Amino acid sequence: MIMPVILWTDALVFLLVAVVLTFALYARSKPHLRAPWRHVLGSRMASASIVILLAYVVIGLLDSLHYRAPLENNGASDEVHYGVEVLSVLDYLLEPLHTRTEKTYSAPFATHLYTRETIQHPDGSQTREYPRLTWGGRHLADPEADFRSDILVRVATACLQALLLSGLLLLLLGFWLARRTQYTPGHAIRSILAGRTRTPLRVILLTLGLLLLLFCLALNLSTAYHVFGTDKVGQDVFYQTLKSIRTGLVIGTLTTLVMLPFAILMGILAGYARGWIDDLIQYIYYVANHPEKFETALERADIRLLFLCIILGITSWTGLCRLLRGESLKLRESEYIKAAVALGVSHAKVITRHILPNVMHIVLITVVLDFSGLVLAEAVLSYVGVGVDPTMNSWGNMINSARLEMAREPVVWWSLLSAFLFMFTLVLAANLFSDAVRDAFDPRLHQR
């Protein structure tokens, strides 16, 4: 039996998932919230972005289920002992990538090391050669003759698998649409392929098909080769890149949990109460915009990651606070709020029943817009050495280590490229999704 391990960030991540699901159920029952979200889901670009973001979220959640594996029992005792290494479900699924390490650098899809070494032959002679990798391409008897054909076979197999899975997915979507409408399954499938559905199911299907193709390619190629090469100590870069997804998501989401209470409470109070309360809060967020350098001496990487989220949250609430203050100043002069105050309604009820619901669109827009900025902040902070723990997989740490590798001859470029590709995809999907949310929830755009 394994021993479950719940880190602080794990608990907060799943708490955030529960909050999002609760809000989704609540928004589904409220017409004024359901209509904007239908507008978001009706956008082709937003639908594709949601599918990509969900793929990142699934990987992050799998990497947030931690455990310690039991050690082998030598028979002397019935007591179960567990290893000191904390693994995740993602580690278990990626076990070949996790355990198959090489001696040092190797290029993507390489079968030999990246640098020459002195090889001692049985006859006593020595030559300078590129040694064969222990795992990469080990199944090839003659890499020079069999490499290209093996890659082509694996790519063709992956394309066939992705095509079959996409066809199965199309059938499932067709039957699902037929049940919700009066169409036959065949008519529903033709409607999906023609793009005549209210929700852009064709775009969703194409995005899922692309993700399935990438998944099948990774499944067929990564088990035989190092798709993104290996780093200085021989670890698979593709594995490190996948493990960095959780760090980026934690930074982008948990920081929001810290930031929102400060921003909402102080922003609304400053705009509604005015006077000395407004002056005090404005002074606080002026000081918060000029923070001193934050340092943590905590040893555990997870605690350091959590404290980094807290630091970023405390220092990033001021922008949303200013927006909420300005909106609250405008709302408090509205006729319905003046009437509520004249009728004796308490200030607490005025804030919770009238002001807070009318500023939530600003909160939602700001949250989705800030996500990508926080992901990039982690990369920058880790690059300058004050980000997540150096032992934790993150795109920032990968870029930081790649900075030194770029000065080598020959240049080691694949760590930087892999971190950039995954981070760019996440940030781009988050930005496109946030644009759709802003268009749907910003009342000023509807008035235009």
Secondary structure as GFF3:
##gff-version 3
##sequence-region A 1 448
A	DSSP	beta_strand	3	5	.	.	.	ID=ss1
A	DSSP	alpha_helix	8	28	.	.	.	ID=ss2
A	DSSP	alpha_helix	31	41	.	.	.	ID=ss3
A	DSSP	alpha_helix	44	62	.	.	.	ID=ss4
A	DSSP	beta_strand	66	70	.	.	.	ID=ss5
A	DSSP	beta_strand	82	88	.	.	.	ID=ss6
A	DSSP	alpha_helix	89	93	.	.	.	ID=ss7
A	DSSP	alpha_helix	95	99	.	.	.	ID=ss8
A	DSSP	beta_strand	117	120	.	.	.	ID=ss9
A	DSSP	beta_strand	126	129	.	.	.	ID=ss10
A	DSSP	alpha_helix	143	180	.	.	.	ID=ss11
A	DSSP	alpha_helix	185	194	.	.	.	ID=ss12
A	DSSP	alpha_helix	201	222	.	.	.	ID=ss13
A	DSSP	alpha_helix	237	273	.	.	.	ID=ss14
A	DSSP	alpha_helix	275	288	.	.	.	ID=ss15
A	DSSP	alpha_helix	301	316	.	.	.	ID=ss16
A	DSSP	alpha_helix	318	331	.	.	.	ID=ss17
A	DSSP	alpha_helix	335	342	.	.	.	ID=ss18
A	DSSP	alpha_helix	347	350	.	.	.	ID=ss19
A	DSSP	pi_helix	351	355	.	.	.	ID=ss20
A	DSSP	alpha_helix	356	384	.	.	.	ID=ss21
A	DSSP	alpha_helix	395	405	.	.	.	ID=ss22
A	DSSP	alpha_helix	414	441	.	.	.	ID=ss23
A	DSSP	alpha_helix	443	447	.	.	.	ID=ss24
###
